[in-house]
Amino acid sequence: MNVLLWGVLPYVMMAILIGGLIWRYRYDQFGWTTRSSQLYESRLLRIGSPLFHFGILVVIVGHLGGLVVPKSWTEAVGITEGMYHFNALLWGALAGVCTLVGILILIYRRRTTGPVFMATTKNDKAMYVVLVAAIVAGLLTTVLSVFGGHEDVTYRDTVSPWFRSLFYFSPKIDLMAEAPLAFQVHTLIGMLLFAIWPFTRLVHAFTVPLHYLFRPYIVYRSRDDLPAPGAAPTHRGWAPVGTRDRTPEA
């Protein structure tokens, strides 16, 4: 079972994730979107969306730092284990709470706003269930780490080396098998989330609008700036500023 869970399943997840992204981009580019519903309701969206997105960004950065950076590297630059855990737990808990509150606001908005709920698919509902489960499981590991003491926080000696070993195709299954149950559950839910990622609206996270940096400005003009019906159009580049054209009286 350990070989299946920690030696085979991660590669199955990676294959589904990469293959799903390629398939989605190849055959469903018009569906590669969040299907924005801001038109229907914006008050709750202005609160929930920033909380969720900023929180999840900090969570992702924290996961990358904890999983990718070995303990020996942080110790080499003078960061003790106590300092590391204090900052990881502080910012991890704060980001996790913000993410959870944000997603709950967005779910409440989706459920209580008629047009938004009408546009919610079964795919969306399943995605929300898995996403919330992953966030709650992550917060649970943080809470257990705080109340269990630093001696129980072993993910840097178990989960992190196992994660890094996946990328040179020699998974350290025994280390992951020794990890606390809460971390194992969180990892399994995370793999499920990434497996369904390409087939949900979460796919937009892989789209970086780099062309925004190079596209020309969009000029918006007020209706007051438009010439009156029948009036002669003003020439571009030489128009009165702060005054209006007046036609001489007959």
Backbone hydrogen bonds, N-H to C=O, Kabsch-Sander energy under -0.5 kcal/mol:
donor,donor_aa,acceptor,acceptor_aa,energy
5,L,1,M,-2.8
6,W,2,N,-2.8
7,G,3,V,-1.5
8,V,3,V,-1.0
8,V,4,L,-0.6
9,L,4,L,-2.6
11,Y,8,V,-0.7
12,V,8,V,-1.8
13,M,9,L,-2.6
14,M,10,P,-2.2
15,A,11,Y,-2.2
16,I,12,V,-2.3
17,L,13,M,-2.7
18,I,14,M,-2.7
19,G,15,A,-2.5
20,G,16,I,-2.7
21,L,17,L,-2.1
22,I,18,I,-2.2
23,W,19,G,-2.6
24,R,20,G,-2.8
25,Y,21,L,-2.4
26,R,22,I,-2.1
27,Y,23,W,-2.7
28,D,24,R,-2.1
31,G,28,D,-0.6
32,W,29,Q,-1.1
33,T,31,G,-2.2
40,Y,37,S,-1.3
41,E,37,S,-1.2
46,R,42,S,-2.1
47,I,43,R,-0.6
47,I,44,L,-0.7
48,G,44,L,-3.1
49,S,45,L,-2.0
51,L,47,I,-1.4
52,F,48,G,-2.5
53,H,49,S,-2.9
54,F,50,P,-2.5
55,G,51,L,-1.7
56,I,52,F,-2.7
57,L,53,H,-1.8
58,V,54,F,-1.8
59,V,55,G,-2.2
60,I,56,I,-2.5
61,V,57,L,-2.4
62,G,58,V,-2.6
63,H,59,V,-2.5
64,L,60,I,-2.6
65,G,61,V,-2.4
66,G,62,G,-2.4
67,L,63,H,-2.4
68,V,64,L,-2.6
69,V,64,L,-0.7
69,V,65,G,-1.0
73,W,70,P,-0.6
74,T,70,P,-1.3
75,E,71,K,-2.2
76,A,72,S,-1.6
77,V,73,W,-1.1
78,G,75,E,-1.3
79,I,74,T,-2.5
80,T,78,G,-0.8
84,Y,80,T,-2.4
85,H,81,E,-2.5
86,F,82,G,-2.2
87,N,83,M,-2.2
88,A,84,Y,-2.7
89,L,85,H,-2.7
90,L,86,F,-2.3
91,W,87,N,-2.5
92,G,88,A,-1.9
93,A,89,L,-2.2
94,L,90,L,-2.1
95,A,91,W,-2.7
96,G,92,G,-2.3
97,V,93,A,-2.5
98,C,94,L,-2.2
99,T,95,A,-2.5
100,L,96,G,-2.5
101,V,97,V,-2.9
102,G,98,C,-2.5
103,I,99,T,-2.5
104,L,100,L,-2.2
105,I,101,V,-2.1
106,L,102,G,-2.1
107,I,103,I,-2.3
108,Y,104,L,-2.6
109,R,105,I,-2.7
110,R,106,L,-2.3
111,R,107,I,-2.2
112,T,108,Y,-2.2
113,T,109,R,-1.8
114,G,112,T,-0.7
117,F,113,T,-2.9
118,M,114,G,-2.4
119,A,115,P,-1.2
120,T,117,F,-1.4
125,K,121,T,-1.9
126,A,122,K,-2.3
127,M,123,N,-2.1
128,Y,124,D,-2.5
129,V,125,K,-1.9
130,V,126,A,-2.1
131,L,127,M,-2.7
132,V,128,Y,-2.6
133,A,129,V,-2.1
134,A,130,V,-2.2
135,I,131,L,-2.1
136,V,132,V,-2.8
137,A,133,A,-2.5
138,G,134,A,-2.0
139,L,135,I,-2.4
140,L,136,V,-2.3
141,T,137,A,-1.9
142,T,138,G,-1.6
143,V,139,L,-2.7
144,L,140,L,-2.7
145,S,141,T,-1.8
146,V,142,T,-2.1
147,F,143,V,-2.6
148,G,144,L,-1.7
149,G,145,S,-0.9
152,D,149,G,-1.4
153,V,150,H,-1.1
154,T,152,D,-1.3
157,D,154,T,-1.3
158,T,154,T,-1.1
160,S,155,Y,-3.2
162,W,158,T,-1.8
163,F,159,V,-2.7
164,R,160,S,-2.4
165,S,161,P,-2.0
166,L,162,W,-1.0
166,L,163,F,-0.7
167,F,164,R,-1.1
168,Y,165,S,-0.9
169,F,166,L,-1.1
170,S,165,S,-2.1
173,I,171,P,-1.7
175,L,172,K,-0.6
176,M,172,K,-1.4
177,A,173,I,-2.2
178,E,174,D,-0.9
178,E,175,L,-0.6
179,A,176,M,-1.0
183,F,180,P,-0.5
184,Q,180,P,-1.8
185,V,181,L,-2.7
186,H,182,A,-2.2
187,T,183,F,-2.1
188,L,184,Q,-2.3
189,I,185,V,-2.5
190,G,186,H,-2.2
191,M,187,T,-2.3
192,L,188,L,-2.0
193,L,189,I,-2.3
194,F,190,G,-2.2
195,A,191,M,-1.7
196,I,192,L,-1.7
197,W,193,L,-1.0
199,F,196,I,-1.4
200,T,197,W,-1.7
203,V,200,T,-1.5
204,H,201,R,-1.4
205,A,202,L,-2.1
206,F,203,V,-1.9
207,T,204,H,-1.7
208,V,206,F,-0.7
210,L,208,V,-2.7
212,Y,209,P,-1.5
213,L,210,L,-1.7
214,F,211,H,-1.2
215,R,211,H,-1.5
219,V,217,Y,-0.6
220,Y,218,I,-0.6
225,D,222,S,-1.3
226,L,223,R,-1.4
231,A,228,A,-2.3
238,W,235,H,-1.4
242,G,240,P,-0.5
